[in-house]
Amino acid sequence: MEVIIAPTDELVRIAAQNIDELLRRKPDAVIGLATGSSPLAIYNELARRHNEEGLSFAKARGFMLDEYVGLPKDHPERYRNVIEKEIASRVDWPSDQVEGPNGLADDLPDACAQYEQDIKAAGGIDVQILGIGTDGHIAFNEPGSSLSSRTRIKTLTQQTRVDNARFFDDDIDQVPKHCLTQGLGTIMEAKHIILVATGKAKAEAVHQLVEGPISALWPATVLQMHPHCTVLLDDAAASRLQLNTYYRDTYANKPAWQGI
């Protein structure tokens, strides 16, 4: 696990540059897409690079991490609509090449199994963008999730629904209680994971992610076992890290050819 601590604009540049280089090297790359606040600035930068520097998504595939169960197709907070708004419609990404779990399926377990098959058929995720919840969840793998879990239905915790109420007019009663989410085992199969966390509210979750024991109580800690995971943090999110100085020194002295 590589930990990079830098100002937010530098974190955005690092993440976007990695995806830019991947798409120029492999135009049909498969990108794992996260929602929430953390990736928005990255999507903005990718859209800028598309408009100003010719970065193309025309041959790429996209797979979303998760989706609410039961939200109507036209609901603005349905994650498929959020991804369409924040990135897909802003670049040359054909809608049929961006896929998410079907939260409106009549048979939800079957929809989850099909989603797993679709990811495998696409060749797996080349780079997965992640955020992290204040309780250490990634995607919607809440505390207590199996570290080898696959795409499935999950019940959201009260904390997650409180955190997400800001997207629903601050009304927790509008936030769905269930979701479909890629499992931790599914996420761990991505070739490269880029997790972005900013702000003091994420500091404890980041501390557990990077330096805590691997535990289902903090689901993101499973990423310690991933062979190629990059964690991008601002000062506030990194404020609880015991090896803070070491992570800064490591990045400052990193060979220029190494990349992330």
N, C-alpha and C positions, 0 to 999 in steps of 0.2 A: 504494500500500500504506500503510495506516494502522497504526502501532505504538502500542499502549497498554500502559503499564507501571503496574501497580497491585497491591495485595494480592489474594490469591486470591479472597476473598469478593466483592470488587468486580468482578473479571473474570467471575465466575459471574453476578453481577447484570446486567452489561452484555450478556452473551451471551443470557441467558434473557429479558431485557427486549426484545431485538431480535426474538426468535422469538415472544414474547407479542404484540408489536405487529403482527407480520406475520399471525399467525393471527386476530387480532381484525379486522384490515383485510381479510384474504383467507382465509376459513375453509377453503378447499380448496387451500391452499398445499402445495407439494411440498418436503419437508425431507430433506436428505441426512444420513444417520446414520452416525456413527463409533463404533467400539468402542475398547477400551483404557481406560487410566486417565483420560486427560485430560477426556473429556466427562461422566464420571459425576456430578460435582457439578452440572453444568448440568442433567442429567436429573433429579436430585433436586429442584432448584429448580422445574423445569417441572412435576413431579408435585405439588409443594406448591401451585403456582399453580392447577393443575387442581382440587385438593381444597378449597382455601381461597378461591380467587378466580374460579372458574368458567371457567378457560381450557379450551377444548375442542379436541380433535384429531379429532372425529367425522367431519369431511369432508376431513381432510388426507390426503395421500399421503406415504409414507416410502420412501426407497431407501437401502439399505446400501452402504457403500463396497466391501466385500469379504467373502469367505467362504473358509474352509478347504476344500480338496478331500478328500473321503473320510471326513469325520467323520460318524458315524451321526446320524440325525435327532434322537435323544434325548440326544446328548452335550451336557453342560452348557456346553462351550466352543465349540460350534457357534455362529457369530455370530448366526444368526437367533434362537437361544434366548437369547443374551445380550441382544439388543435387546428381546426380549419381556419378559425379566425386569427389565431396568433402566429401561425407559420405556413400552413399548406396553401392558403389562398393568396399569400403574399409572395410566393415564389412559384416556379413552374412545376408544381408537384401535382400530378393527376390524382383526383380524389380516390380513384379505385386502387391506388397504390399506397394508400394510408389506411390502416386497419386497426380496429379496437375490439375488445371483448363486447359481445352483444348483450347488453343489459336489458333488452326487451325480448329476448328469446323465450319461447314457450318452455323449452327444456334447457334450463341454465347449465346443469352439469354437462350436457352434450355440447353446448356452445363453448364451454371452457375447454373441453377435450379437442374440439375443432380448432380453437385458437392455438393451442399447443402445436397441433399438426401444421397449421399455416406458418407458424414461425419456423419450424423445422424445414418445411418445404421451401422456404425462402433462403435457406442456408444458415439460419441463425442470425442473431443480432451482432453487427460489427462493432457498434458503439452505443452504449445505453446511457442516456442522460437520467440522473436521479436527483431528487431532493431528499430531505429527511425531516420527519415530523418531530415535534418537541418531545414526544415519548419514544423516539427512536424508530418509528416505523418507516419503511421504505415501500413505495407503491402503497397499497392498503394492507400490507402485512402487519397487523397490529401486534402489540406485545402478547406473547404466548404462541405466536405462529410457529409452525414446524419449520426448521431450518432447511428442510428438503422439500418443502411444499411446492405444488404446481398450481397453475391457474385454476381458481375456484371462487365460490361465493364466500364472502366474509361479512360479519356484522361489525359495523364501525363502532369504536369506543365513543363514549360521551366526550372525551377530550378532543378527538378528531372532529366530531360534529361541531363542537364549540369553535375550534380553530377554523373550520370551513364555513361557518355561518356568515362570515364577512362576504362571501360570494352569493349569499341568499338573503340580502337585505338585513343582515344581522339577526335573522329569525331562525333559530335552531330547528324549529318545527318543520321548516321547509327542506332541511338537509336530509336526504335519504338515510335510512338506517342500514342499508345493505349495498354491497358493491361486488363487482367481479374484479379480480386482481391477478396479475402474474404472481406466481409464488416465488419464494426466496430461491428455491432450486432452479426455477426458470430463469430468474434474473442472473444467477451465478453462472449460467451458460453463455452469457454475452462475452464476446472476445475482449472488450475494453469497457470499463465502467467509469463514467465521470460524474461524481457527486458534488453538487454545489450547495453550500450552506452559508448564509449570512445572517448577522444579527445576534444580539446577546441571548435571545430566547432559545437559540439552537445550541448554546454553548455546552450544556450538560449532555445533550444527545450526542454532540460531536466528541466530547470527552470519552463517553462510553464507546462510541463507534471506533475510535482510533486506539484508545488505551485501556479500555475495559475488557473484562473477560467475555468470551463468546457465549452468548446466552439468548434464549428466546424472549427473555424479559426486555432485551434491547435488540430487536430483530436485525437492525443494520450491522450489528457486530459480526454477522456472518461474512461480511465483505472483507474481513481480515484474512479470510481464506482464499480470496480471489487472486489469481496470478497477475492481474493487470488492472488495478483500481487506482484512480486518481481522485483525491479529495481536495477540492478548491474551497478555501475559507477566507473570510475577511477577519480583521483583528478581533472583532466582537465574538464571532463564532468560535474563534481559536483561543479565547481568553482562559478556558479551563484546562488547556493542554499542559501537562507536566513537562513535556519535551518540546515546548514551544520554540525555544531558542535553537535547538538542534534542527527542527524542521526548517526554520528560516535559513540557517547556515547551509544545510544540505541543498536547498534550492538555489541559494546565492552562488554556490560553487559547482553547480551541475554542469557537466560537459555540454557545450552548445549543440553537439550533434545528437544528443540523446532523445530530445522530444519528451512527450509525456506518455 
